[in-house]
Amino acid sequence: LRAFHDSLAGLPGFQAERRTRPITTMVPLPPRLILIAGLDPDDWTQITMEEFKALDAAVRAGSRLVLAFKAETYSEEAETEKAAARERQKKREAENPPRQKVAYADLRSLWGVTRKERTLVDREGDNAHRSVGAPAALPALVTWHSDIYFQPEPGTGWRAFYRRGPEAVVLERQLGAGSVVL
């Protein structure tokens, strides 16, 4: 990510900033691109209501929020490690209960989209295809290395930019003056 940041910062007329402060301190203006990269697909809904409000306010004021997930494909070893990590987390939480209960944002009801996962056995065609109605300037085909897809709620305004088979893997939704990209 640092190389990506530095590349953007080197473009003429472009400003890039690495944010190291909590999301909750973000102000809505000026409109900008907000990239949150490397999200763990299993934890993407672990956004607190305070974080959600700050991000949503920036989007509605004209920013574009891009949530980029770590690519994950099925492997028995990874699933075993994830299960062990969940058990360690439960044990830590039981031993050290939080002093204050954290309220997480329900992105399904707030943004109208659910993250899903489908294990694909055949990895020969690891590509996502541009969706009908997606901007023609986008490449017709991109390499795809993840089993994650999204299921938007009907009538919520999500547009699929790329699909892997019938499933939407890159979506955009306009919110206020800005947009969210998953």
Secondary structure as UniProt FT lines:
FT   HELIX           2..9
FT   TURN            12..13
FT   HELIX           23..25
FT   STRAND          33..39
FT   HELIX           41..43
FT   TURN            44..45
FT   HELIX           49..60
FT   TURN            61..62
FT   STRAND          64..69
FT   HELIX           76..95
FT   HELIX           107..111
FT   STRAND          113..117
FT   TURN            124..125
FT   STRAND          127..130
FT   TURN            132..133
FT   TURN            136..137
FT   STRAND          141..143
FT   STRAND          148..152
FT   TURN            154..155
FT   STRAND          159..164
FT   TURN            165..166
FT   STRAND          167..175
FT   TURN            176..177
FT   STRAND          178..181
//
